[in-house]
Amino acid sequence: MINFLDRVNLSYAISAGMFTDIGAPASSADLIAGIASALFFVAYALPQVFTTLRINKVGVRKIFAVAFTAWGIITIATGFVQNVPEVYALRFILGLAEAPFYAGVMFFMGIWFIESERGVANSFFNAAIPVAGIFGGLISGEIFLVYGNNPGWRYLFVIEGILAVVSVAILWVVLTDFPEQAKWMSKQERDALQGDLDLEEKNKPIKVSWKEALMQPDVILLTVVYFLGVTALYGYSIWLPSIIKSFAHVHAAEASFLSDIPYIVAAIALIFILRYSDRKGDRKRLTAIIFFIAFIGLSLSAFTISNAVVSFIFFTISAIGIFTFLPVFWNIPQESLTRESSAASIGLINGLGNLGGAVGPIVVGGLETVTHSFVAGVYGMAVFAGLAGVLVLFVKHSR
C-alpha cells in the first residue's frame, strides 16, 4: 500500500496544480507531468534482474529496509521541490529506490506459497494497490480540503514519505527471508512446506539456467503483455483524478474522493477473481478476459463522454480489468519457471514491462495537451489493454 501510494501520489498532486505551482506553463503542464511520471519507470527498469537475483541469495529484509528508507526520504523531499528539474531528478531516483520491491515480492510469494495457495496470496498482496488508491483518495482529498491545493500537495508527499520510513521497522520484525529460517514454524511444518515446494519445483515445465530463461519465448511474450497492461494501468492511475475532474467538472478535492470508487470496485473484484483462479487454475484465459473487461470499459467510457454519470460507470468497470490482471498474470511465470530462472525472469518481466509506466502517462498527458481532452487518452489505454488480452493467449506454458 505504501509503495503504490508513493508512486501515484503524483497523480493527486497533478490534479491540484502542482506543476503550474512550480513554474510549468499551463499549456504544457500535463505533458511535463507525464514526463515526470515516466522518468520513474525508466530508472525502475534498470536494476530489476540483478536485484531479484540478489534477493534469491540474501532474502528480502536487508534489501527492502534500504529501499523503503531511500524512497521515503525521496518522497518527503518531493514535498519541497521548487521547479520542474527537481521533480524530474527526484522521480528518477525514486524509480531506482523502489526497483527491488514489487518483483522481489513476486519472487518471495513463489518461494513461500505452493501452487494451490499462491493465487490467493498474490491477490491479497496486489489488493493493496486498489486499497492504496482508496486511502490515497481519502488522504489527498482531506488534505486539499484543509490546506487547499497548495500547500496541500506538498503535505501529501511529506506525510506519505514518513509512512515509508516508519514501515522499515515493521518489515524487519515481521518478515522471514526463507521458509527454512522460519522460527515461528515447527521443524515438521518447515519440512512439510519445503517438501511441497521441492516437488513443485521438480515438476515445473521450464528447467533452464537464469540466463537461458531470459530468452525463452514465453518470457519474452509475457514481458510484452506486461508492458501493454502496465501502460494501461499507469495511464489510468496517474491520470485518474485528473480524468474524473475533467469528465465530471469537479474540483481537485472532489475528484480525489470520487477516484476512490474505481479502486473500491477493483479491490472487491480482485479477491473473488483470484479465488476463482485458484479453483479453476486457468490463468491464461482468465488474464485475457480481465484485459478485455478493461478494453470494453475504457472504450465505452470514452464513447459515452457526453453523459458524465454513464461514462463514470464504465470507467469504474474498467478498473476491474486494469487492477486485477496483476495477481493472475504473475502466477504464470511463478508456476512455470524454476527458482533461480524465476527470479531473473520476474525481474526482467517487471523491469522492462514497467516501462509501460513511462509510456502510459506520457501518451495520456500528450494526447490531452494536443486535443485538450482526455477522451483520446482513454481510447489509447483501451487499445493497450485489448492488445495485452490477445497476446497473452499465445503463452505456451500456463495453466
Buried (B, 14 or more C-beta within 10 A) or exposed (E): BBBBBBBBBBBBBBBBBBBBBBEBEEEBBBBBBBBBBBBBBBBBBEBBBBBBBBBBEEBBBEBBBEBBBBBBBBBBBBBEBEEBEBBBBBBBBBBBBBBBBBBBBBBBBBBBBBBEEBBBBBBBBBBBBBBBBBBBBBBBBBBBBEBEBBBBBBBBBBBBBBBBBEBBEEBEEEEBBBBEEBEEBEEEEBEEBBEBBEEBBEEBEBEBEBEEBBEBEBBBBBBBBBBBBBBBBBBBBBBBBBBBBBBBEBBBBBBBBBBBBBBBBBBEBBBEBBEBBBEEBBBBBBBBBBBBBBBBBBBBBBBBBEEBEBBBBBBBBBBBBBBBBBBBBBBBBBBBBBBBBBBBBBBBBBBBBBBBBBBBBBBBBBBBBEEEBBBBBBBBBBBBBBBBBBBBEEBEBBB
